[in-house]
């Protein structure tokens, strides 16, 4: 007897559903998982890991021993090797790696403290050091969205055309916290390379930190402006375009990267005038901002780090609070002019010999930061900056770790950086004479040790 067409169609409809059921947990894990999901899977259904690990991590990272995911203090490490690897965390042996049956995949679940800090890891394979990273951030609770904490509103991307930079186009975003009241002037903070801070689940979860700290009243209600480096490509023939084009050709860098360096690495008041007279003029027309430098902060990383310090140095009446990660206090935009100290490498001497500015500064760098034959030595430059600030008794903090030219350390510490930067802030005031913290004053100067030579 021939089956009715309706029955056959029903059977055909059921086949994919039955197949999906038979695949079960394998189908559920054949997509990228979070650290928390991988850890729970390893505890509840380890037989699903052979599908979950390759779906989550790039094959190259598994082979090179650089695959990891973390959430808070909890981490999942995985690698692929024929012989058993030994995991070392901050130079100390971690938990034994577990082998996934009938494969060369290994994994370990680790609880790593402290949080709000950066860590290191590597493996020993056949007795030889292998893989790992010097830049393993451990984010604390303040870096994650917390229940009951109201989230602010991020504006759409705004495009600004600059007069100071001859038609350069810049992108920026404005973040308005939930507690903002248009009747009450708000504090202000500027972020260089701004787009990199906007992902709440990314490597610089600044928005979560800002929400949490404002709610806890550890920082003031503040409007935050996240600015990307500009693009000069639509303004050929202008002085700015010609300078940036010549720089890009000389150093074999892209036009956009060369514009970023021109903005950030140049030691002058031009960039801070652009921020003050153009960007803040636009933002201030829409939002009620505090006008005092006491209520203004600025931050950035690498060239954005020296840019932030330069802005406060050039105009301490506009910005008085600075956070700089892996700052490029080197000769990137140096010009030989005997009448002027004109490069980032000269900032320690400027701090030592120039009039003292009323600014508060958090510096961060790592011992494995860049050394570059063109521009200089980033770790040594930051050490020189820290000692110069200390010698002149600036209100500063220097966080020096083991990391590379990477934002992991700075981002992990960001909640503590913000608390330190805005400590003792009083909205009833419009100025304060910053004083070096007594605990810093009691500490010795920074010294160097020869670590990478016999």
N, C-alpha and C positions, 0 to 999 in steps of 0.2 A: 504494500500500500504506500502510496506516495504521501509524504507529510504535507500538511497545509502550508501555504506560503507564510502565513502569519506566524506559525510555530517555528519555521526555519529562521525567520527574521529575529524572533525572540532569542533563539539559540545563538545566532550570530552576535546579538547585542550582549549576551551574557559572557561570551568567551573572553573579551578584554577584562571584564570585571573579575572573572574567576582567575585569570592570569595574574592580575594585580594582587589579589588575595594570596595567591601561592607564593609570590615574590616577597610579601610581608615586609619585614623590617629592612631588608636590603634595599627595596625601592624607597623607603622612607629616609635612608641614610645616604643615598647616592646623590647628595647635593651638599653644598658647602655649609658646614655647621659652625656655631660659635664655640668658644672655649667651654662655656658652661654646658652646652649640649654634648660636646665630645666627652667631657668628664662624666656626665651623667650616663652617657651611652657605655663608656668603659666600665662603669660600676654595675649597670643593670643588664646590658646586653653586649658583652665584648665580642660576640661572634659577628656583630655588625661592623666592627672596626675595619676589616679588610676592604669594605666598600667606602666607609666614611672617611678614612684618612686620605686616600688618593683623591677623593672628591673635594676635600677641604684644602689640601696643601698642593702647591705646585710640585711636580716631580723633581725639578731642579733643586728646590729647597730641601726636599727629603734626602736627595742624594748628597747634597753639600752639608747637611747637618745644621741647617739654619731654620728649620720649620718649628714654629711654636705659636701658641695662642694663649692669651691670658685675660682674666677678668678679676680685677682686684688683686688679691694675693694668690689666686688659684690659677695654675698654668697646666697646659697640656703640651708636652714635647713629643716629637715624632721624628724618626729618621729611618733610612733604608741602608742597611749594610749586612754583609754576610756573616760577620763576627760580632759578638756582643759588645756594644759600646758602654762606656762608663760616663755618666753625666756628672759634671762638676758645676756647681753654682756658687758664684763669688769665690771661686778657688777651693771650695769644699765639696767633698763627694755628696751627691744627691741620692735619691732613692734608686734602687736597681731598675734598669730598663726591662720592660716586659716584652717578650717576643710574641708576635702574632703567628699562630701555628701555620706551618707550611708556607712561610713567606720570609722575606728578609726585612720586614717592617718591625720596628721596635717603638715602644712608647713608654712614657712615664707621666704620672700625675704628681704635681708638686704644689705645696703651699709655701709661698716665698714671702718673707717679711724682711724689712719693713715696707709698708706702702708709702706713697708719696715720695718715692725714691727710684733710682735706677740700679739695675743689677747686671751681672755678667754671667755668661754660661759658655761652656764648650764641652766637647767629648774627648775621651781617650779611646782610640780604636787601634787594636794591636799595639798598645803602649804608646801610640803617637797622638799628639794633640790634633784635633780635627773639628772643623766647623765652629758653630757658636756665634756669639755676638757680645759686644761690649756695651750695647745699647738696649737693655731690656727694661722697659718702664713698668713699674708697679703702681697702678692708679689706685688711690684711696677712695673712700665713699664720696668725698666732695667733688670728684671728677665724674660722677655718674648722676643721672637724674634721680632725684629722691621723691618718694611718695609725699604728697601734700605740699611740695614746693612749686609755686606758680612759675610757669615759663614765660619769658618775655617774647617779644615779637621781632622777627628779623625782616627788614625791608626787602623788597625786590632789589636786584642789582641796579645801581645808579651809574650812569655814564657822565663824566665831567670832562669838559674840554678846557685845558689850561692856557692862560695867557702868559704866566710866568715861564712856562716851558714850551712856548711857541706852538700851541695847538696839540700838544700831547693829550691823548685820551686816557682817562683813568677810570677804573671800575671801583666802586665802593659800596658797602652795605652798612646800614645803621641798625644797631640792636637796642631796643627799648625795653627795659625790664618791666615786669608786671607792676612794680611798686611806683613807677614814674607818675608823678602828678604835675601836669603842665603849669600849675600855679606855683610850684616850688622848683627853683633852679637845681638842676642835676649836675653831679660831677661828670667827668669826661675821661675816656681812655681811648687812645689811638693804637691800632695794631697794624704793623707793616706786613706785607705778604698776607693780607687779611683773609683771603678766601680759605687758606689752609687751616684756619681756626673754627670754621663754621659747621663742621660735621660733628654732631653730638656723639657719634659712635666712632669717630676717627682718632688719629694719633695726637691731636691737640684739642681736647674737648672743652674749650674755654667757656662756651655758653653755659654748660652745666655748672662749672665752677662759679661763674658770675651769679647765676640764679641762686645757688646754695648759699654763697657767702653774703649776698644781699639779704636773703631771708634770715640768716643767722645774725645779721647786723654786724658782721665782721669787716665789711667794706660798705661804703656809702652807696646809695642809689646812683647809678651812673649810666649815661648814654655811652655806648661803645661804637666806634667807627672802625671798620675793617677795610683797609685800602690795599688794592693790588698795585704792583708797579705799573707805570703807564706804558703806552705804545705811541711812538713818534712816527710810525711808518706812513701815516696819512699826511705828514707835513714836510715833504721833501723840499730842500733848498733853504730851510730856516737855519739859524745858527745852532739851535739845539740838535736838529737832524744832522747837520754836517759834522758836529762834534761827535755825536753818538755813532754815526756811520764810520768815521775815521777810526774811532776806538774799536769798533767791531772788526774792522779789517786788520788793524794792527795786531790784535790779540786773538783773532780767529774765533770770535764769539758772535752769537746771533744778535740781530738788531735789538730784539726785545730784552735779551739778557744784558746787553750793553746799556740800554736805557735804565734798567734796574740798577746797575752799578753806578751810572751817572747820578741817579737820584740818591742812592743810599750811601755810597762810599765817598762822595765828595765832601770835603771839610769846608763848609761855608754855610751861610744862613738861607740859601736859596730854597732848599726843600722845606724847611720849617716855615718860611714865608708862604710857600704854596699851600701847606696844610692850614696855616692860620688864616690867610687872606682869601683863599678860594674854597677849600673843603669845609672848614669850620664856619665860614660865612654862610655857605649853603645850608649846612646842618643847623646852625644857630637860627636861621630864618624860620625853621620849622619846629624846633624844639627849644625849650627853655634851659639854657646851659649856664653853669657857673662860669664866670669870666676870670677867676683868680687862678694863678699857677698852682697854688696850694691844693686845688681840686682837680688838677689835670695830670694825667699819667700817660706814658707812651712806652711801647714795647715792640720788639722785633727780634729776629734771629739771624745769625750770620751777618751779611751786609746790612740787614734790617736792624741788627743789634747795634752796630756802630752808628747807624742812622738815628736810632732812638736816643743814644747818648749825645750825639752831635746836636740834635734838636734842642735838648735841654741845655746843653753847654752854650749854644748860640743864643738861645732865648729862654733863660731861666724865669723870665716873667710870663712865659706861656706854659711851659712844662717844668714841673719840679720833681716828678716821680718817674723813675726809669727802671725797666727790667730789660736786660740784654742777655740773650742766650747765644753761646758760641760766637761772640762778637768778633767781627773781622777788623780788629784794630791794627791793620797792616797797610802797606803802601799801594793798595789797588788803584786808587785814583790820585796818586802822587804826581805832583809837577815840581820840577826843580826851580825853586825861586828862593834865593838867599835872603830875601827880605821877609819871607813869610814861612812859618811852619805849616805846610800845606798837605799833609798826608795823614792817614789814620795812624800810622806808626809813630807819629809825633804826639799823640794824645797824652801819654804819660808825662812828657815834658811840659805840655800845656797845663796839665793838672798841677804839676809841681811848681811851676813858675808863674802861671797866670793868676789873675784875681780869683779868689775862691767864690764859687757859685753856691747858691743855696738850693742844692738838689740832693735827693735821696736815691741811691743806686743799688740795684741787685745785679751782680754779675754771675754768669754761669759759664763754665767751660769744662773740657775733659782733657786728660793727659794724652789721649790718642787723637786729638784734633789735628787739623791740617798743618803740614809744613810744605811750603811752596817756594820753589826757587825764584819765581817771579816776584812774589809779594812778601814772603816772610813766614814767621812761625806763630800760628794762632795761640797755642797754649802759653808760650812765653810772653806774647803780647798781652794776654789777659792777666797773667801774673804781674807783669809790670804795671798794668792799670790798677790792679788791686793794691799793690804796694804804694803807688803814687797817691791813691785815694786815702790810704791809711796814714801816710806821712803827713798829709794835709788835714787829717782828722775829719774827713767827710763822713756822713751818715751812709755807710755802705755795708753790703754783705757779699762775700765771694764764696760761691758753691763750686768747688773744684772736684770733679769725679774722674772716672777712668775712661769715659766714653770717647767716641769719635766725633766728627763734624755732623752731628745728628741731634734733632730736637728732643729725643726721648727723655733725657735727664731733666731738661728744663720743663717739659710738659708734665712729667710726673710730679715735680715739685710745685707746679703752678699754684695750687691752693695756698701753700705755705708762703710762696713769693708774694701773693696778693695780700695775705694777712699781714706780713711784715711791711710791705710797701705802704699800706693804708693804716697801720697801727696808729693809735692815738688821734685819728682824724676826728675833728669836731666841726660839724656843719655850721656852728655859730661863728667860727673863725674864717678869715680869708687869708691868713698868713701864719707861718711858724718858722722860727729859726731852727733848722735841723741840727741835731747834735749826734755825734757818734754814740752808738749804743755802748754802755759801760762794759758789757761782756766782750765786745770787739776791742775796745780800748785796752783791755787787759791782756789781749793776745799778742804774741810776737809777730813780726813781719813774716811774709811767706818766703820760704827758701826753696831752692831746687836741689834735686838729687839726680845723679847720673844713673839712669835705669836701663838704657838700651845699648850700653857698651860694656865691654869687659874692663 
